Amino acid sequence: MSLKTSAKTPNAEQQIAIDHRGGKILSAGAGSGKTFVLIEHIITWLDNLRIKTPSSEWSHVVPFQLPKLVLMTFTKKAAGEMSIRMMKRIDDLCDGAQTEKDLEYWSLIRQYLSMMNITTISSFCHKLLSQGYFSDVGSEIQILSNVEFKNKISNLFNLWFISKQNRLNQVFEANSNALIGAMIEIYSSPELRLLWKEPLVKTSPERELEDYTQGLLATLSLPESVDLSADAKEKEKGWYVLLQGFDQLLSTHGRLSGGTFRAYAQWATSVGTLPRSVKAMNESQVEDLEKIKGLVKELREVSEDFLNFIDHYETYWSWVEVFKDVYHFIDEHYFLEKGMAFADLEYYACIGLRNPQFREKIKKNYDYFIVDEFQDTSSVQYEIINHLVGDNHQRLFCVGDKKQAIYGF
């Protein structure tokens, strides 16, 4: 049958996306007809189901297969709008059906369309938790208001405080409100909560400096030497002065390392306005200038705080150990207080999906995932999607626009 009933005709690129069977990220900017493509992609998926299923089995297969299809988008509003457009498209196919069999099939789709998952990632996590896939978390989910959540964290903190029986340093006692505030921030973010769940390894100030500088070198690919060839007139310009300053730093102190970090940080803070490249520069100089400017920006942003961390390393770690103790206490006793925060949905779904046994059960019940606004997925949401899909990327179809991304990795 024709699927063009009451729908606009896709262009060549849109048609490729519509017909694709998954395993791709579709780059689609504003005004590119992204929602149209998503709807038609789903319609094509449903039509392929019609073709490969004997008509005598439609009434059994449709309600069985629709719940296996998941369309995730970023907001509830977008999910609601997508549901409305999907229903309208199915109505059009029913109204324009050319045969009784076509009408029978698309009427079945309309009847069971509510069984398809058109949702946000958080709402889908809520569904997984409510369905009892994760034995560590109860299936009765009560979402707390912001005030209720803060009270929950505060109450659990007070239990931790009592458990210490006046064995805390007075500095920590005097800053209990700051500790509570920090715990609220950590437990409000699935990403932060997972980060604090990981073991923290205390090394030394020297090791911390070395690890940081090595990471910086790997990221920026700084030059080991600089081409300073230029006319006398160019040597007075900002680009040359910056390259020359970096070259002198290399000659005097050597490459950036833990031992030379302070010298580089002091130099970066002394540099004035960062210059632009000019036509007189050669290709190597332009490339090196951009890398050195990247170094200056990074050191200006972090060097003061990082050196404070290094210079007060033991004090910092005494706070870290207290933070970690509070975090673990709240984590272990979290369900002494009823209810979950909105952020808990993604956190507990992510933790649960790390368990292969739980993961395989879920994968059997969901076949195909379509993710809209993929550029806006956080690291935790990405991990959740990755667990759901597994190694078979043909089960995943993503649409995104990196120009609109609100997260960076």
C-alpha positions as CSV (number, residue, x, y, z in Angstrom):
1,M,0.0,0.0,0.0
2,S,1.0,3.6,-0.4
3,L,2.0,5.4,2.8
4,K,1.8,8.9,1.3
5,T,-1.8,9.5,2.3
6,S,-2.2,13.1,3.7
7,A,1.6,13.3,4.2
8,K,4.0,15.6,2.4
9,T,6.5,13.9,0.1
10,P,9.9,13.5,1.6
11,N,13.0,14.7,-0.3
12,A,15.8,12.3,-1.2
13,E,17.8,12.7,2.1
14,Q,14.7,12.4,4.2
15,Q,13.6,9.3,2.4
16,I,17.0,7.6,3.1
17,A,16.5,8.4,6.8
18,I,12.9,7.2,6.8
19,D,13.8,3.9,5.2
20,H,16.9,3.3,7.4
21,R,16.8,0.3,9.7
22,G,18.8,1.8,12.6
23,G,22.4,1.9,13.7
24,K,22.8,5.6,12.6
25,I,22.8,9.1,14.1
26,L,20.8,11.4,11.8
27,S,22.1,15.0,11.9
28,A,19.1,17.3,11.5
29,G,19.1,21.0,12.2
30,A,16.1,23.3,12.9
31,G,13.7,23.4,9.9
32,S,15.0,20.2,8.4
33,G,11.7,18.3,8.9
34,K,13.1,16.2,11.7
35,T,9.7,15.4,13.3
36,F,8.2,14.5,10.0
37,V,11.1,12.1,9.4
38,L,10.7,10.5,12.8
39,I,7.0,10.0,12.3
40,E,7.5,8.5,8.8
41,H,10.3,6.3,10.1
42,I,7.9,4.8,12.7
43,I,5.2,4.4,10.1
44,T,7.7,2.6,7.9
45,W,8.6,0.3,10.8
46,L,5.0,-0.4,11.4
47,D,4.4,-1.1,7.7
48,N,7.3,-3.5,7.6
49,L,5.6,-5.3,10.5
50,R,2.4,-5.5,8.5
51,I,4.2,-6.9,5.5
52,K,6.1,-9.7,7.3
53,T,3.2,-10.7,9.5
54,P,0.3,-12.9,8.1
55,S,-3.0,-10.9,8.3
56,S,-4.5,-13.7,10.4
57,E,-1.9,-12.9,13.2
58,W,-2.2,-9.1,13.2
59,S,-4.6,-9.0,16.1
60,H,-2.1,-10.8,18.3
61,V,1.2,-9.4,16.9
62,V,0.3,-5.7,16.9
63,P,-0.5,-5.4,20.7
64,F,2.6,-7.6,21.4
65,Q,5.0,-5.6,19.2
66,L,3.9,-2.0,19.8
67,P,5.1,-1.9,23.4
68,K,8.6,-3.0,22.1
69,L,8.9,0.3,20.2
70,V,10.3,3.2,22.2
71,L,10.6,6.8,21.0
72,M,12.4,9.0,23.5
73,T,12.6,12.8,23.4
74,F,13.9,15.5,25.7
75,T,10.7,17.0,27.2
76,K,7.2,15.9,28.1
77,K,5.8,18.7,25.9
78,A,7.7,17.3,22.9
79,A,6.6,13.7,23.7
80,G,3.0,14.9,23.9
81,E,3.2,16.7,20.6
82,M,4.8,13.7,19.0
83,S,2.0,11.5,20.3
84,I,-0.6,13.8,18.7
85,R,1.1,13.9,15.4
86,M,1.5,10.1,15.4
87,M,-2.2,9.6,16.1
88,K,-3.1,12.1,13.3
89,R,-0.8,10.3,10.9
90,I,-2.5,6.9,11.8
91,D,-5.9,8.5,11.3
92,D,-4.9,9.7,7.9
93,L,-3.8,6.2,6.9
94,C,-7.1,4.8,8.1
95,D,-9.1,7.4,6.3
96,G,-7.1,6.8,3.1
97,A,-6.9,3.0,3.2
98,Q,-7.3,1.6,-0.3
99,T,-8.4,-1.9,0.8
100,E,-10.3,-3.5,3.6
101,K,-7.1,-5.2,4.8
102,D,-5.2,-1.9,4.9
103,L,-8.0,-0.4,7.0
104,E,-8.1,-3.5,9.3
105,Y,-4.3,-3.2,10.0
106,W,-4.1,0.6,10.5
107,S,-7.3,0.5,12.7
108,L,-5.5,-2.1,14.9
109,I,-2.5,0.2,15.1
110,R,-4.8,3.1,16.1
111,Q,-6.5,0.9,18.7
112,Y,-3.2,-0.1,20.4
113,L,-1.1,3.0,19.7
114,S,-1.2,4.0,23.4
115,M,0.9,0.9,24.1
116,M,3.8,2.3,22.1
117,N,6.3,4.2,24.3
118,I,6.5,7.9,23.3
119,T,8.2,9.3,26.3
120,T,11.1,11.2,27.9
121,I,14.2,9.2,29.0
122,S,13.3,10.0,32.6
123,S,9.7,8.8,32.2
124,F,11.0,5.6,30.6
125,C,13.3,5.0,33.5
126,H,10.2,5.5,35.8
127,K,8.5,2.8,33.8
128,L,11.4,0.4,34.2
129,L,11.5,1.0,37.9
130,S,7.7,0.7,38.3
131,Q,7.7,-2.6,36.4
132,G,9.9,-4.1,39.1
133,Y,12.9,-5.1,36.9
134,F,15.4,-4.0,39.6
135,S,15.1,-6.0,42.8
136,D,17.1,-3.4,44.8
137,V,14.4,-0.8,44.3
138,G,10.7,-1.1,45.1
139,S,8.2,-0.9,42.3
140,E,6.0,1.7,44.1
141,I,7.5,5.0,43.1
142,Q,6.6,8.2,45.0
143,I,8.2,11.3,43.4
144,L,9.0,13.9,46.0
145,S,8.6,17.6,45.6
146,N,11.8,19.7,45.8
147,V,11.1,20.7,49.4
148,E,10.3,17.1,50.4
149,F,13.6,15.9,48.8
150,K,15.7,18.5,50.6
151,N,14.0,17.5,53.9
152,K,14.8,13.9,53.2
153,I,18.5,14.6,52.6
154,S,18.6,16.9,55.7
155,N,17.0,14.2,57.8
156,L,19.4,11.5,56.6
157,F,22.4,13.9,57.2
158,N,21.2,14.5,60.8
159,L,21.1,10.7,61.3
160,W,24.7,10.5,60.1
161,F,25.6,13.4,62.4
162,I,24.1,11.6,65.4
163,S,25.9,8.4,64.5
164,K,29.3,10.2,64.9
165,Q,28.6,10.8,68.6
166,N,30.5,14.1,68.8
167,R,33.6,12.6,67.1
168,L,33.6,15.2,64.4
169,N,36.1,18.1,64.1
170,Q,34.5,21.4,65.2
171,V,35.2,22.8,61.7
172,F,32.9,20.2,60.2
173,E,30.2,20.7,62.9
174,A,30.2,24.5,62.2
175,N,29.8,23.8,58.5
176,S,27.0,21.3,58.7
177,N,24.7,23.4,56.5
178,A,27.3,23.6,53.8
179,L,27.6,19.8,53.9
180,I,23.8,19.4,53.7
181,G,23.8,21.8,50.7
182,A,26.5,19.8,49.0
183,M,24.7,16.5,49.5
184,I,21.5,18.0,48.1
185,E,23.5,19.1,45.0
186,I,25.1,15.6,44.6
187,Y,21.8,13.7,45.1
188,S,20.1,16.1,42.7
189,S,22.4,15.0,39.8
190,P,22.6,11.4,38.6
191,E,26.0,12.2,37.1
192,L,27.4,13.6,40.4
193,R,25.9,10.8,42.4
194,L,27.5,8.1,40.2
195,L,30.8,10.0,40.4
196,W,30.9,10.0,44.2
197,K,29.9,6.3,44.1
198,E,33.3,5.5,42.5
199,P,36.3,4.9,44.8
200,L,38.5,8.0,45.3
201,V,42.2,7.3,45.5
202,K,44.5,9.6,47.5
203,T,47.9,10.0,45.9
204,S,50.1,13.0,46.5
205,P,50.3,16.6,45.4
206,E,53.1,15.8,43.0
207,R,51.2,12.9,41.4
208,E,48.0,15.1,41.1
209,L,50.0,17.8,39.3
210,E,51.7,15.3,37.0
211,D,48.5,13.5,36.1
212,Y,46.8,16.8,35.3
213,T,49.6,18.2,33.2
214,Q,49.9,14.9,31.2
215,G,46.2,15.0,30.5
216,L,46.5,18.6,29.4
217,L,49.4,17.7,27.0
218,A,47.4,14.8,25.5
219,T,44.4,17.1,24.9
220,L,46.2,20.2,23.5
221,S,49.1,18.5,21.7
222,L,51.4,21.4,22.5
223,P,54.4,22.0,20.2
224,E,57.8,21.0,21.4
225,S,59.4,23.9,19.4
226,V,58.1,27.1,17.8
227,D,58.8,28.6,14.4
228,L,59.8,32.2,15.1
229,S,60.7,33.2,11.6
230,A,59.1,36.6,10.8
231,D,59.8,40.0,9.4
232,A,60.9,42.7,11.8
233,K,57.5,44.4,11.6
234,E,55.7,41.2,12.6
235,K,57.9,40.7,15.6
236,E,56.2,43.6,17.4
237,K,52.7,42.1,17.0
238,G,50.8,40.1,19.6
239,W,50.9,36.7,17.8
240,Y,54.7,36.8,17.7
241,V,55.1,38.0,21.3
242,L,52.9,35.1,22.5
243,L,54.8,32.5,20.4
244,Q,58.1,34.0,21.6
245,G,57.0,33.9,25.3
246,F,56.0,30.2,25.0
247,D,59.4,29.5,23.3
248,Q,61.3,31.2,26.1
249,L,59.2,29.2,28.6
250,L,60.3,26.0,26.8
251,S,63.9,27.0,26.8
252,T,64.0,28.0,30.5
253,H,61.8,25.4,32.1
254,G,61.2,22.7,29.6
255,R,57.9,21.1,28.6
256,L,54.8,21.5,30.7
257,S,54.9,18.9,33.6
258,G,54.1,18.7,37.2
259,G,57.4,20.3,38.1
260,T,57.0,23.2,35.7
261,F,53.2,23.8,36.2
262,R,53.7,26.8,38.5
263,A,56.0,28.6,36.0
264,Y,53.5,28.0,33.1
265,A,50.6,29.1,35.3
266,Q,52.4,32.3,36.2
267,W,53.2,33.0,32.6
268,A,49.6,32.4,31.5
269,T,48.3,34.9,34.0
270,S,50.8,37.5,32.8
271,V,49.7,37.2,29.1
272,G,47.5,40.1,28.0
273,T,44.7,39.9,25.4
274,L,45.0,36.8,23.3
275,P,45.9,37.7,19.7
276,R,44.4,36.5,16.4
277,S,46.3,35.0,13.6
278,V,47.3,37.2,10.7
279,K,48.1,36.6,7.0
280,A,51.8,36.9,7.5
281,M,51.9,33.8,9.6
282,N,52.7,30.4,8.1
283,E,50.5,27.4,8.6
284,S,52.7,26.0,11.4
285,Q,52.6,29.2,13.3
286,V,48.8,29.5,13.0
287,E,48.4,26.0,14.3
288,D,50.8,26.5,17.2
289,L,49.2,29.8,18.1
290,E,45.8,28.2,18.5
291,K,47.2,25.4,20.7
292,I,49.1,27.9,22.9
293,K,46.0,30.1,23.2
294,G,44.1,27.0,24.4
295,L,46.8,26.4,27.0
296,V,46.6,30.0,28.3
297,K,42.8,29.8,28.5
298,E,42.9,26.6,30.4
299,L,45.6,27.7,32.9
300,R,43.8,31.0,33.5
301,E,40.6,29.2,34.3
302,V,41.9,26.5,36.6
303,S,45.4,27.3,37.9
304,E,44.4,29.4,41.0
305,D,42.0,26.8,42.2
306,F,44.2,23.9,41.3
307,L,47.2,25.3,43.1
308,N,45.1,26.0,46.2
309,F,44.1,22.4,46.0
310,I,47.8,21.3,45.8
311,D,49.0,23.6,48.5
312,H,46.3,22.5,50.9
313,Y,46.2,18.9,49.8
314,E,45.8,17.3,53.3
315,T,43.0,19.7,54.3
316,Y,41.2,19.0,51.0
317,W,41.4,15.3,51.6
318,S,40.1,15.6,55.2
319,W,37.0,17.2,53.7
320,V,36.8,14.6,50.9
321,E,36.8,11.8,53.5
322,V,34.0,13.5,55.4
323,F,32.0,14.0,52.2
324,K,32.5,10.4,51.2
325,D,31.4,9.2,54.6
326,V,28.2,11.3,54.5
327,Y,27.6,10.2,50.9
328,H,27.8,6.5,51.7
329,F,25.7,6.9,54.8
330,I,22.9,8.6,52.9
331,D,23.2,6.1,50.0
332,E,23.0,3.1,52.3
333,H,20.0,4.5,54.3
334,Y,18.3,6.3,51.4
335,F,15.0,4.4,51.6
336,L,14.6,4.9,55.4
337,E,12.9,8.0,54.2
338,K,10.1,7.3,51.6
339,G,10.1,8.7,48.1
340,M,12.5,9.5,45.3
341,A,13.7,12.7,43.7
342,F,13.2,13.1,39.9
343,A,17.0,12.6,39.5
344,D,16.7,9.2,41.2
345,L,14.8,7.8,38.3
346,E,17.8,7.9,35.9
347,Y,20.3,7.1,38.7
348,Y,18.6,3.8,39.8
349,A,17.8,2.8,36.2
350,C,21.5,3.3,35.3
351,I,22.7,1.3,38.3
352,G,20.1,-1.4,37.6
353,L,21.1,-1.7,34.0
354,R,24.7,-2.3,34.9
355,N,23.5,-5.6,36.2
356,P,23.7,-8.1,33.2
357,Q,20.8,-10.2,34.6
358,F,18.4,-7.2,34.9
359,R,19.7,-5.8,31.6
360,E,18.9,-9.0,29.6
361,K,15.4,-9.2,31.0
362,I,14.7,-5.6,29.8
363,K,16.3,-6.1,26.4
364,K,13.9,-9.0,25.7
365,N,10.9,-6.6,26.1
366,Y,12.1,-3.7,24.0
367,D,13.3,-4.1,20.4
368,Y,13.8,-0.7,18.9
369,F,14.8,2.7,20.3
370,I,14.4,6.0,18.6
371,V,16.0,8.9,20.4
372,D,15.1,12.5,19.4
373,E,17.3,15.5,20.5
374,F,20.2,13.1,20.9
375,Q,22.6,16.0,21.4
376,D,20.9,16.8,24.7
377,T,21.5,13.4,26.3
378,S,23.6,13.5,29.4
379,S,26.4,11.0,30.2
380,V,24.0,9.0,32.4
381,Q,21.3,9.0,29.8
382,Y,23.8,7.9,27.1
383,E,24.9,5.0,29.4
384,I,21.2,4.0,29.9
385,I,20.6,4.0,26.1
386,N,23.8,2.1,25.6
387,H,22.8,-0.6,28.1
388,L,19.3,-0.9,26.5
389,V,20.7,-1.3,23.0
390,G,23.7,-3.5,23.8
391,D,26.1,-4.5,21.0
392,N,23.3,-4.4,18.4
393,H,23.2,-0.8,17.2
394,Q,20.6,-1.7,14.6
395,R,18.2,-1.4,17.5
396,L,18.9,2.3,17.8
397,F,18.0,5.3,15.6
398,C,19.1,8.8,16.8
399,V,18.3,12.3,15.6
400,G,20.3,15.3,16.8
401,D,21.8,18.6,16.0
402,K,25.2,19.3,17.6
403,K,24.8,23.0,17.2
404,Q,21.9,22.9,19.7
405,A,23.8,20.7,22.3
406,I,23.4,21.7,25.9
407,Y,26.0,19.1,27.2
408,G,29.6,18.8,26.3
409,F,31.9,15.7,26.6
